[in-house]
Amino acid sequence: MELINLENIDVSYDGKNKILENLNLKINEGELVSLLGPSGCGKTTTLRVVAGFIEPTGGKFILGDKDYTNVPVHKRNFGLVFQSYALFPHLTVEENVAFGLKMKKVKKDEINRKVSEMLEVVDMAHLAKRYPKELSGGQRQRVAIARALVIEPSLLLLDEPLSNLDAKLRLKMRVEIRKLQQKLGITTLFVTHDQEECFSISDRVAVLNKGVIEQFDTPENIYSNPSTEFVARFVGFENFIELTKVSDGVYKDKSGVIFNVEKHKEKETAKGTIRPDDIRILEKRIDNTIEGIVEIRTFLGKSYQYEVKTSIGNITVNGDNTVVYNKGDKIILELPSNKIVLV
């Protein structure tokens, strides 16, 4: 069932330059949706519109069957978790978690029960009496999540919640967030610039670019089948070739090299793209191969990356450690037909 509907949302801070432009986004109940994109793309602005911190200059925000566009922040029963945790330093863990319930004037016995249950859920019951300064970054983040969830929000909003943590703890916390979200079945909007973090926990992902959603899809589809060049570049595609359609599934580049493409489109012209990992280095020519000369070799640890000069332009390819090529070596590259994506 659809819970969130952002309809034609516009946001402009100066009346001229739009931060969001005609943005549309629908999120189902119980779904975890991430907003992904580089700094300045509009993802945090979108979350702040939903939270009520920013009033859009155009469009509507519908929650369930109610228009929330102009509902003030304090009347939106949303749980918020920020990058900085925003815990009260003078309050203990349990007092921080209880804060929202006290503001709602919930009875003391009920507060104690709910706080106790939520601290158990986030595995912080044994640290209930400690203050934020006595906690690690991951523990503080769990307290912030518990405080957001204890009010039983209709929506959980997470704004770069893991960016202050070290790499190992980020990995652990994103798994915990996903477990909690699925256990409680709470609809969640997650803002991040980290592709791996986003793909690992999301049901669907909205990739933003300059205030516009370029693709809204499952992590698997975005990773394998980006719909635009921006999305492709953002998720790791590095080689782009201008192609013209010859027939269904057959294209040629400007120099006349022919490529078979399994995921072909109806358009007469398109841009083909392929990841460096998906290109194979062969010993002899077959279909979808081109010859090139190694210009640069870079050691990546488990593999080598080569910059190869070819008739269709420079191609970046990753090769394993079994055979190492040097600058000036001639090699044959295969661009498999099932790995080329048209954007």
Beta strands, then each sheet from edge to edge (+ up, - down):
strand 1: 2-12
strand 2: 18-28
strand 3: 32-36
strand 4: 58-63
strand 5: 66-67
strand 6: 78-81
strand 7: 155-159
strand 8: 188-192
strand 9: 204-209
strand 10: 212-217
strand 11: 239-247
strand 12: 250-253
strand 13: 258-260
strand 14: 269-274
strand 15: 280-282
strand 16: 289-299
strand 17: 304-310
strand 18: 313-319
strand 19: 330-334
strand 20: 341-342
sheet 1: 2+ 1- 4+ 5-
sheet 2: 6+ 7+ 8+ 3+ 9+ 10-
sheet 3: 13+ 12- 11+ 14- 20+
sheet 4: 15+ 19- 16+ 17- 18+
end
